[in-house]
Amino acid sequence: DGKWICKDLKTLRIRIKDLDTKEKILKAIALWRKGCWRRWREQAGTPVGEEGRLDETDMSIEARVARHLLKFHKLWKVWLGYQTWNPI
């Protein structure tokens, strides 16, 4: 199992095929932010219910992008083709 060289990525600017509308980009960002919020709450020891959990069976492009972004724990700025976003 090799380590990702880019695991500490803090800024990401990328266009993704099929993530090509403002609505899709906003949904992916919303899912990423929700996942970040959940992770921070868990790290703080705050009880977290099921409401913040990403659906692992959701295979939409938005959900797949959000799950991938969540692998970068230090990621702070994301541009997917519409505005630059941060997790808060």
Summary of the structure (lengths in Angstrom):
residues: 88
radius of gyration: 13.1
end to end distance: 31.7
largest distance: 37.2
contacts: 206
relative contact order: 0.28
helix: 39%
strand: 9%
